[in-house]
Amino acid sequence: MDARDPEKSRTVTIVIPGLSAGGTERIVSLISEHWAKRGWRVSILTFEAPGTAAYYPINPAITVQQLGSAASQPSKLGTVRAATHRALALRRAFRKSLPDVIVSFLTRTNVLTLLSTRGLPVPVVVSERNNPALQPFGAPWHWLRALTYPRAFGLVTMTKGALEYFPKKMRRREWVIPNPVELPQAWQERRGNHTLVAVGRLVPQKGFDLLLQAFARAAAAAPEWSLTIWGEGPDRAKLERQRDELGLNGRVHFPGVTERPGIWIETADAFVLSSRYEGWGIVLLEAMAAGLPVVSFDCEWGPREMINDGVDGLLVPAEDVASLSGALVKIMKDDTLRRQLGTTAAEAVKRYSRERVMAEWDNVVRDALQTKHKLPS
């Protein structure tokens, strides 16, 4: 490390596919904001087209460079071309700026970042944000991850289960850092509209097909309740068709992505997480912080680490529709239980404060700077 003031002259580059709505995008906005306020020079590289707006606020002091690299194409050859184009664009950007530390998010981006920094004197920290055991990537990406991750300075995951999925050689240094939660006071005001809420991309991972089955079983027991599923994705038409076939038209709504972060919390009286698997489940944590009673599948990974079953939320076996339906009935029919679970949940998640989590990310960068090295070729 050179003679510059280590607290004021650090340059950190964050790499992420884009800055749309999502848990990873949110943590990037928080981390970059925190580091910028510390006086560090922070830049964010994305593959989005120039001019694409960020969903979460980005500090004006942060440089956002949109590389405009095309997404993967349906054919294998198109995928290879797109990945090569992205890796070359990243390498050009890194060679030009030569930051002190690079922090990359999400598997494919991590692989491309490690490939593009080969031979450059910059430590790269990679962060896995999903469930690496279950998230589908395809054989080539699995092979590339095994090839490149040993070259990373270190690996950050959000759960111990995710970390232990990787063999030791793929995590030369390791950190488990959960997502933080911090909500405006207004988000803790319930509206009393008997609205059950779920949030996520409309994709199979989120299990909304299972949630619709469970709500269909529970609906007759709580006729005043409705279900709102916030989010957008390729399964919208399929889920809307399933809703109609189950006779839930008028009881289940798909309003899309919220215009601003947090609107879904303001409209909720209870929250449900129906995912088949998760990397962490930040929306579950946000719901608990807002004092919402929560019901969740005990999927890998995340919910079990957040919820003490029966104390600050209800956990049911993963993908068990009957158990989920029973838990929903219990929540919807019992006002006292909802209040008790919500109050306890809000207190329990204080251990995930923004200050604590940001301090852990500071330590990651500090370790990288103290052991700054030329990546193995």
C-alpha positions as CSV (number, residue, x, y, z in Angstrom):
1,M,0.0,0.0,0.0
2,D,1.3,3.5,-0.8
3,A,1.8,6.5,1.4
4,R,-1.6,8.1,0.7
5,D,-4.1,8.5,3.6
6,P,-5.7,5.1,3.6
7,E,-9.0,6.4,4.8
8,K,-9.3,9.2,2.1
9,S,-7.6,7.8,-1.0
10,R,-9.1,4.4,-1.4
11,T,-10.6,3.7,-4.9
12,V,-13.1,0.9,-5.0
13,T,-14.9,-0.4,-8.1
14,I,-18.1,-2.4,-7.8
15,V,-19.2,-4.6,-10.6
16,I,-22.9,-5.7,-11.0
17,P,-25.0,-6.6,-14.1
18,G,-27.4,-3.7,-13.6
19,L,-29.0,-1.3,-11.1
20,S,-32.7,-2.4,-11.4
21,A,-35.0,-3.4,-8.6
22,G,-33.6,-6.3,-6.5
23,G,-31.9,-7.3,-3.3
24,T,-28.3,-7.2,-4.7
25,E,-28.9,-3.9,-6.4
26,R,-30.1,-2.5,-3.1
27,I,-27.0,-3.6,-1.2
28,V,-24.8,-2.1,-3.8
29,S,-26.6,1.2,-3.4
30,L,-26.1,1.1,0.3
31,I,-22.4,0.0,0.2
32,S,-21.5,2.5,-2.4
33,E,-23.3,5.3,-0.5
34,H,-21.5,4.3,2.7
35,W,-18.0,4.3,1.1
36,A,-18.6,7.5,-0.7
37,K,-19.5,9.2,2.6
38,R,-16.3,8.0,4.0
39,G,-14.5,9.9,1.3
40,W,-13.5,7.0,-0.8
41,R,-13.6,7.2,-4.6
42,V,-16.3,4.8,-5.7
43,S,-17.3,3.7,-9.1
44,I,-19.9,1.2,-10.3
45,L,-19.6,-0.8,-13.6
46,T,-22.7,-2.2,-15.1
47,F,-23.6,-3.9,-18.4
48,E,-26.7,-1.8,-18.9
49,A,-27.2,0.5,-21.9
50,P,-26.0,4.1,-21.3
51,G,-28.8,6.3,-19.8
52,T,-30.5,3.4,-18.0
53,A,-32.0,4.8,-14.7
54,A,-31.1,3.2,-11.4
55,Y,-34.0,1.9,-9.3
56,Y,-32.3,2.7,-5.9
57,P,-30.7,6.1,-5.3
58,I,-27.1,6.4,-6.1
59,N,-24.9,9.1,-4.5
60,P,-23.9,11.8,-7.0
61,A,-20.3,11.5,-5.9
62,I,-20.3,7.9,-7.3
63,T,-19.3,7.3,-10.9
64,V,-21.6,4.9,-12.7
65,Q,-20.2,3.5,-16.0
66,Q,-22.7,1.7,-18.1
67,L,-20.7,-0.5,-20.5
68,G,-23.7,-1.2,-22.7
69,S,-22.6,-4.9,-23.3
70,A,-25.3,-7.0,-24.9
71,A,-27.0,-9.7,-22.7
72,S,-26.5,-13.4,-23.4
73,Q,-28.1,-14.6,-26.6
74,P,-30.3,-17.8,-26.9
75,S,-27.6,-19.8,-28.8
76,K,-24.4,-21.1,-27.3
77,L,-22.4,-19.2,-29.8
78,G,-24.3,-16.0,-28.9
79,T,-23.7,-16.6,-25.2
80,V,-20.0,-17.0,-25.7
81,R,-19.8,-13.8,-27.8
82,A,-21.8,-11.8,-25.3
83,A,-19.6,-13.1,-22.4
84,T,-16.4,-12.3,-24.3
85,H,-17.6,-8.8,-25.2
86,R,-18.4,-8.1,-21.5
87,A,-15.1,-9.5,-20.3
88,L,-13.2,-7.3,-22.8
89,A,-15.2,-4.2,-21.8
90,L,-14.5,-4.9,-18.2
91,R,-10.8,-5.3,-18.8
92,R,-10.6,-2.0,-20.7
93,A,-12.3,-0.2,-17.8
94,F,-10.1,-1.8,-15.2
95,R,-6.8,-1.1,-17.1
96,K,-7.9,2.5,-17.4
97,S,-8.8,3.1,-13.7
98,L,-6.7,0.5,-11.8
99,P,-8.7,0.7,-8.6
100,D,-7.3,-0.4,-5.3
101,V,-10.0,-3.0,-4.8
102,I,-12.7,-4.5,-7.0
103,V,-15.9,-6.0,-5.5
104,S,-18.0,-8.1,-7.8
105,F,-21.6,-9.3,-7.3
106,L,-23.4,-12.3,-8.8
107,T,-21.9,-15.5,-10.2
108,R,-21.6,-14.8,-13.9
109,T,-20.3,-11.3,-13.3
110,N,-17.9,-12.6,-10.8
111,V,-16.5,-15.1,-13.3
112,L,-16.1,-12.4,-16.0
113,T,-14.5,-10.0,-13.5
114,L,-11.9,-12.6,-12.5
115,L,-11.2,-13.4,-16.2
116,S,-10.9,-9.7,-17.1
117,T,-8.5,-8.9,-14.2
118,R,-6.0,-11.7,-15.0
119,G,-2.5,-10.4,-14.5
120,L,-3.7,-7.0,-13.1
121,P,-2.4,-5.9,-9.7
122,V,-5.9,-5.5,-8.2
123,P,-7.4,-7.8,-5.6
124,V,-10.9,-8.9,-6.5
125,V,-13.6,-9.8,-3.9
126,V,-16.5,-11.8,-5.2
127,S,-19.9,-12.0,-3.6
128,E,-22.5,-14.8,-4.1
129,R,-26.0,-13.5,-3.5
130,N,-28.2,-16.5,-4.1
131,N,-28.2,-20.2,-3.3
132,P,-25.2,-21.7,-5.2
133,A,-26.4,-25.2,-4.7
134,L,-29.7,-24.7,-6.4
135,Q,-29.5,-21.7,-8.7
136,P,-29.3,-22.9,-12.3
137,F,-26.3,-21.7,-14.3
138,G,-25.4,-24.3,-16.9
139,A,-22.3,-26.5,-17.0
140,P,-20.0,-24.0,-18.6
141,W,-20.6,-21.4,-15.9
142,H,-20.1,-24.0,-13.1
143,W,-16.8,-25.0,-14.7
144,L,-15.7,-21.4,-15.1
145,R,-16.6,-20.6,-11.5
146,A,-14.5,-23.6,-10.3
147,L,-11.6,-22.4,-12.5
148,T,-11.7,-18.7,-11.6
149,Y,-12.8,-18.4,-7.9
150,P,-9.5,-19.7,-6.5
151,R,-8.0,-16.6,-8.0
152,A,-10.2,-14.3,-6.1
153,F,-8.9,-12.4,-3.1
154,G,-11.9,-13.7,-1.1
155,L,-15.5,-14.7,-1.2
156,V,-18.5,-13.1,0.6
157,T,-21.8,-14.9,1.1
158,M,-24.8,-14.0,3.1
159,T,-25.2,-17.3,4.9
160,K,-23.0,-20.0,6.3
161,G,-24.7,-22.6,4.2
162,A,-23.8,-20.8,1.0
163,L,-20.2,-20.4,2.1
164,E,-19.8,-24.0,3.0
165,Y,-21.1,-25.1,-0.4
166,F,-17.8,-23.9,-1.9
167,P,-14.6,-26.1,-1.4
168,K,-11.9,-24.4,0.6
169,K,-9.7,-23.8,-2.5
170,M,-12.5,-21.6,-3.9
171,R,-12.6,-19.4,-0.8
172,R,-9.1,-18.4,0.1
173,R,-10.5,-15.8,2.4
174,E,-14.1,-15.9,3.5
175,W,-16.8,-13.7,5.1
176,V,-20.4,-14.2,5.9
177,I,-22.2,-10.8,5.7
178,P,-26.0,-10.7,5.8
179,N,-27.9,-7.9,4.1
180,P,-28.7,-5.0,6.4
181,V,-32.2,-3.6,7.1
182,E,-33.2,-0.1,7.9
183,L,-36.7,1.3,7.3
184,P,-38.3,4.7,7.6
185,Q,-40.7,5.0,10.6
186,A,-43.6,5.4,8.2
187,W,-43.2,1.9,7.0
188,Q,-44.3,0.6,10.4
189,E,-47.8,2.0,10.1
190,R,-50.3,-0.7,9.2
191,R,-53.3,0.1,7.1
192,G,-55.7,-2.6,8.3
193,N,-56.8,-3.6,4.9
194,H,-56.3,-7.4,5.5
195,T,-53.7,-7.6,2.7
196,L,-51.3,-10.5,2.5
197,V,-48.2,-9.5,0.5
198,A,-45.4,-11.3,-1.3
199,V,-42.5,-9.7,-3.2
200,G,-40.1,-11.0,-5.9
201,R,-39.4,-11.6,-9.5
202,L,-42.1,-13.7,-11.2
203,V,-39.9,-16.7,-11.7
204,P,-40.1,-20.4,-10.5
205,Q,-37.5,-19.7,-7.7
206,K,-39.9,-17.5,-5.8
207,G,-42.6,-20.3,-5.6
208,F,-45.6,-18.1,-6.3
209,D,-47.3,-21.0,-8.0
210,L,-47.1,-22.8,-4.6
211,L,-48.3,-19.6,-2.8
212,L,-51.4,-19.5,-5.1
213,Q,-52.2,-23.1,-4.3
214,A,-51.8,-22.4,-0.5
215,F,-53.9,-19.2,-0.6
216,A,-56.7,-21.0,-2.6
217,R,-56.9,-23.5,0.3
218,A,-57.0,-20.7,2.9
219,A,-59.2,-18.2,1.1
220,A,-62.5,-19.5,2.3
221,A,-61.4,-19.3,6.0
222,A,-60.6,-15.6,5.7
223,P,-62.8,-14.1,3.0
224,E,-61.9,-10.5,3.9
225,W,-58.2,-11.1,3.0
226,S,-56.6,-10.6,-0.3
227,L,-53.1,-11.4,-1.7
228,T,-50.9,-9.0,-3.5
229,I,-47.8,-10.3,-5.3
230,W,-45.4,-7.4,-6.1
231,G,-42.8,-7.9,-8.9
232,E,-42.4,-8.6,-12.6
233,G,-41.0,-11.4,-14.6
234,P,-41.5,-14.0,-17.3
235,D,-44.0,-16.1,-15.4
236,R,-46.6,-13.3,-15.1
237,A,-49.0,-14.8,-17.7
238,K,-48.7,-18.3,-16.3
239,L,-49.4,-17.1,-12.7
240,E,-52.3,-15.0,-13.8
241,R,-53.8,-18.0,-15.6
242,Q,-53.3,-20.2,-12.5
243,R,-55.0,-17.5,-10.3
244,D,-58.0,-17.4,-12.6
245,E,-58.2,-21.2,-12.7
246,L,-58.2,-21.3,-8.9
247,G,-61.1,-18.9,-8.8
248,L,-59.0,-16.2,-7.1
249,N,-59.6,-13.3,-9.6
250,G,-60.4,-10.3,-7.4
251,R,-58.6,-11.8,-4.4
252,V,-55.1,-12.0,-5.9
253,H,-53.4,-9.0,-7.6
254,F,-50.2,-8.6,-9.6
255,P,-49.4,-4.8,-9.6
256,G,-45.9,-5.2,-11.0
257,V,-42.8,-3.4,-9.6
258,T,-43.3,-0.6,-7.1
259,E,-42.7,2.9,-8.3
260,R,-40.4,3.5,-5.4
261,P,-38.7,1.1,-2.9
262,G,-40.9,0.2,0.1
263,I,-44.4,0.9,-1.2
264,W,-45.2,-2.8,-0.8
265,I,-44.5,-2.6,3.0
266,E,-46.9,0.4,3.4
267,T,-49.8,-1.7,2.0
268,A,-49.2,-4.9,3.9
269,D,-50.8,-6.4,6.9
270,A,-48.9,-9.7,6.8
271,F,-46.0,-11.0,4.6
272,V,-45.3,-14.4,3.1
273,L,-42.1,-15.8,1.5
274,S,-42.8,-18.9,-0.7
275,S,-39.4,-19.3,-2.3
276,R,-38.1,-22.7,-3.3
277,Y,-34.6,-21.4,-2.4
278,E,-33.0,-18.1,-1.5
279,G,-29.6,-16.5,-1.1
280,W,-30.9,-14.5,1.9
281,G,-34.3,-13.1,1.4
282,I,-33.9,-9.4,2.1
283,V,-37.7,-8.7,1.7
284,L,-38.4,-11.1,4.6
285,L,-36.0,-9.1,6.7
286,E,-37.6,-5.8,5.7
287,A,-41.0,-7.1,6.5
288,M,-39.9,-8.2,10.0
289,A,-38.2,-4.8,10.6
290,A,-41.4,-3.1,9.7
291,G,-43.3,-5.1,12.3
292,L,-45.2,-7.3,9.9
293,P,-46.1,-10.8,10.9
294,V,-44.3,-13.2,8.5
295,V,-44.8,-16.7,7.2
296,S,-42.0,-18.4,5.3
297,F,-41.0,-21.7,3.8
298,D,-38.0,-23.1,5.6
299,C,-36.0,-23.0,2.3
300,E,-32.2,-22.9,1.9
301,W,-30.9,-20.4,2.7
302,G,-31.9,-17.5,4.9
303,P,-35.3,-17.8,6.6
304,R,-34.1,-20.2,9.3
305,E,-31.4,-17.7,10.3
306,M,-33.9,-14.9,10.6
307,I,-37.0,-16.5,12.1
308,N,-37.4,-18.1,15.5
309,D,-40.5,-20.2,14.6
310,G,-43.5,-19.3,16.7
311,V,-41.7,-16.4,18.3
312,D,-41.1,-13.8,15.6
313,G,-42.6,-15.5,12.6
314,L,-43.9,-18.8,11.3
315,L,-41.7,-21.3,9.5
316,V,-43.2,-24.2,7.5
317,P,-41.4,-27.0,5.6
318,A,-40.1,-26.0,2.2
319,E,-42.6,-26.4,-0.7
320,D,-45.2,-27.9,1.7
321,V,-48.4,-26.3,0.3
322,A,-50.7,-27.7,3.0
323,S,-48.5,-26.4,5.9
324,L,-48.2,-23.0,4.2
325,S,-52.0,-22.8,3.9
326,G,-52.5,-23.7,7.5
327,A,-50.0,-21.1,8.6
328,L,-51.7,-18.4,6.5
329,V,-55.0,-19.2,8.0
330,K,-53.5,-18.9,11.5
331,I,-52.0,-15.5,10.7
332,M,-55.1,-14.2,8.9
333,K,-57.6,-15.3,11.6
334,D,-55.7,-14.2,14.7
335,D,-55.2,-10.4,15.3
336,T,-53.4,-11.0,18.6
337,L,-50.9,-13.4,17.0
338,R,-50.2,-11.0,14.2
339,R,-49.5,-8.2,16.7
340,Q,-47.3,-10.4,18.9
341,L,-45.2,-11.8,16.0
342,G,-44.8,-8.4,14.4
343,T,-43.6,-6.7,17.6
344,T,-41.1,-9.4,18.3
345,A,-39.9,-9.5,14.7
346,A,-39.1,-5.8,14.7
347,E,-37.0,-6.2,17.8
348,A,-35.2,-9.4,16.6
349,V,-33.9,-8.0,13.4
350,K,-32.1,-5.1,15.0
351,R,-29.0,-7.3,14.9
352,Y,-29.0,-6.6,11.2
353,S,-28.5,-2.9,11.5
354,R,-26.9,-1.0,8.7
355,E,-24.0,0.2,10.9
356,R,-23.0,-3.3,11.8
357,V,-23.2,-4.7,8.3
358,M,-21.3,-1.7,6.7
359,A,-18.5,-2.2,9.3
360,E,-18.1,-5.8,8.1
361,W,-17.9,-4.6,4.5
362,D,-15.3,-2.1,5.6
363,N,-13.2,-4.9,7.0
364,V,-13.3,-6.8,3.7
365,V,-11.8,-3.8,1.8
366,R,-9.3,-3.2,4.6
367,D,-8.1,-6.8,4.4
368,A,-7.8,-6.6,0.7
369,L,-5.8,-3.4,0.9
370,Q,-3.5,-4.7,3.5
371,T,-2.8,-7.8,1.5
372,K,-2.8,-6.2,-1.9
373,H,-1.1,-8.5,-4.4
374,K,-0.8,-9.3,-8.0
375,L,-3.4,-11.9,-9.0
376,P,-1.9,-15.3,-9.9
377,S,-1.6,-15.7,-13.7
